[in-house]
Amino acid sequence: MSDRWPDNRVTALFGIEHPVVQGGMIYQSGAKLAAAVSNAGGLGLLGAGSMRPDLLREQLVKCRGLTHKPFGLNLPLFFKHAREAMEVALEEGVRIFFTSAGSPKKAIGPLKEAGCTVVHVVASPVLAKKCEDAGCDAVVCEGFEAGGHNGREELTTMVLTPQCVAAVDIPVLAAGGIATGAQLAATLALGADGAQIGSRFAITAESSGHERWKQAVVDAGPADTQLVLKSQQPVRLLKNDFRDQVTNAEARGAGREELAALLGTGRARRGMLEGDVEGGELEIGQVAGLMDDVPTVAEVFTRLLTGYDEACRRLGAGE
Ligand SMILES: Cc1cc2nc3c(=O)[nH]c(=O)nc-3n(C[C@H](O)[C@H](O)[C@H](O)COP(=O)(O)O)c2cc1C
């Protein structure tokens, strides 16, 4: 066990070495990525949001074959197969659930009855408190910088984290804009018990995303992402032709149906899995501008820990 984080509530809750969770990510976090993160001492999560139940079962079995360490499942509650995905995961022995995109109230009953640890993703301290009252074991507070679907609140991680820490007694994981060890140290300094990291793990060798999509992120500059679709379901993505189509449609007041047709069901798959980097939806956080290579997960952990130690030294922590 690492002596960097004594008495850490996140490592204790999940039985892991480092207080780092890999966020569930559509078309990125299959068995290979989740197992690599768990093997490196973090908590890997399979992302159910882009898997039909049969594929999810296959990936859960595969993940169990790749790691003996704990791993969990990210379950976006608006996902049309959410109920089936939950049943499959329970049958396959998953006991750690990170739910998102919806209220955890309905889902938490069956999960708690099955003895699960349940964590919900929120974008405001009010919602964090509701999760605690509903019986969640921890919350992830996800700031405006984060890749993928996001809250409408526009609270940055820097501001949201201390508010959530003040609002609840359960452990808080900060998410959004964390890709380096110094950023990890900053979130712990803000009172978080750990971090959920998405984008950095999406751009690794083990992520199932297409190589062209990973390269597009590596090539991205500091201001190349944008939060779009605030009128419907806000999502942070990389600026490309698809982003232009969406923002033009929004600007001329396109309604829900037209935007839904534009998005279709396949744009994210097309962009991130099939590598159509202009016509597809490329979900990534502001940290895109900080990433300039495609390392392995083990290398990401080495950098996170080295960077964390350097940041602590700079601050004179423990002296
Ligand atoms: C490509 C991509 C796909 C994502 N898909 C999901 C998802 O299916 N479910 C979910 O709860 N969050 C999803 N997220 C959010 C991540 O789990 C995580 O909270 C977020 O990426 C953290 O911010 P960061 O990108 O700055 O690290 C996604 C993020 C990215 C970048």
Ligand as a Chemical Component Dictionary entry (heavy atoms), coordinates in Angstrom:
data_LIG
# 
_chem_comp.id                   LIG 
_chem_comp.type                 NON-POLYMER 
_chem_comp.pdbx_formal_charge   0 
_chem_comp.three_letter_code    LIG 
# 
loop_
_chem_comp_atom.comp_id 
_chem_comp_atom.atom_id 
_chem_comp_atom.alt_atom_id 
_chem_comp_atom.type_symbol 
_chem_comp_atom.charge 
_chem_comp_atom.model_Cartn_x 
_chem_comp_atom.model_Cartn_y 
_chem_comp_atom.model_Cartn_z 
_chem_comp_atom.pdbx_ordinal 
LIG C1  C1  C 0 -15.072 10.142 -24.091 1  
LIG C2  C2  C 0 -15.829 10.311 -22.813 2  
LIG C3  C3  C 0 -16.957 9.546  -22.580 3  
LIG C4  C4  C 0 -17.645 9.652  -21.369 4  
LIG N1  N1  N 0 -18.714 8.817  -21.130 5  
LIG C5  C5  C 0 -19.305 8.819  -19.904 6  
LIG C6  C6  C 0 -20.311 7.866  -19.583 7  
LIG O1  O1  O 0 -20.666 6.991  -20.373 8  
LIG N2  N2  N 0 -20.856 7.923  -18.329 9  
LIG C7  C7  C 0 -20.472 8.868  -17.407 10 
LIG O2  O2  O 0 -20.995 8.864  -16.275 11 
LIG N3  N3  N 0 -19.516 9.775  -17.696 12 
LIG C8  C8  C 0 -18.916 9.754  -18.897 13 
LIG N4  N4  N 0 -17.873 10.613 -19.140 14 
LIG C9  C9  C 0 -17.351 11.457 -18.051 15 
LIG C10 C10 C 0 -16.206 10.740 -17.317 16 
LIG O3  O3  O 0 -16.644 9.575  -16.674 17 
LIG C11 C11 C 0 -15.518 11.656 -16.260 18 
LIG O4  O4  O 0 -16.390 12.000 -15.213 19 
LIG C12 C12 C 0 -14.992 12.936 -16.900 20 
LIG O5  O5  O 0 -14.323 12.624 -18.093 21 
LIG C13 C13 C 0 -14.033 13.637 -15.932 22 
LIG O6  O6  O 0 -13.502 14.808 -16.478 23 
LIG P1  P1  P 0 -12.145 14.853 -17.380 24 
LIG O7  O7  O 0 -12.604 14.450 -18.735 25 
LIG O8  O8  O 0 -11.731 16.254 -17.312 26 
LIG O9  O9  O 0 -11.181 13.891 -16.773 27 
LIG C14 C14 C 0 -17.205 10.562 -20.386 28 
LIG C15 C15 C 0 -16.070 11.349 -20.635 29 
LIG C16 C16 C 0 -15.378 11.225 -21.817 30 
LIG C17 C17 C 0 -14.144 12.048 -22.047 31 
# 
loop_
_chem_comp_bond.comp_id 
_chem_comp_bond.atom_id_1 
_chem_comp_bond.atom_id_2 
_chem_comp_bond.value_order 
_chem_comp_bond.pdbx_ordinal 
LIG C1  C2  SING 1  
LIG C2  C3  SING 2  
LIG C2  C16 DOUB 3  
LIG C3  C4  DOUB 4  
LIG C4  N1  SING 5  
LIG C4  C14 SING 6  
LIG N1  C5  DOUB 7  
LIG C5  C6  SING 8  
LIG C5  C8  SING 9  
LIG C6  O1  DOUB 10 
LIG C6  N2  SING 11 
LIG N2  C7  SING 12 
LIG C7  O2  DOUB 13 
LIG C7  N3  SING 14 
LIG N3  C8  DOUB 15 
LIG C8  N4  SING 16 
LIG N4  C9  SING 17 
LIG N4  C14 SING 18 
LIG C9  C10 SING 19 
LIG C10 O3  SING 20 
LIG C10 C11 SING 21 
LIG C11 O4  SING 22 
LIG C11 C12 SING 23 
LIG C12 O5  SING 24 
LIG C12 C13 SING 25 
LIG C13 O6  SING 26 
LIG O6  P1  SING 27 
LIG P1  O7  DOUB 28 
LIG P1  O8  SING 29 
LIG P1  O9  SING 30 
LIG C14 C15 DOUB 31 
LIG C15 C16 SING 32 
LIG C16 C17 SING 33 
# 
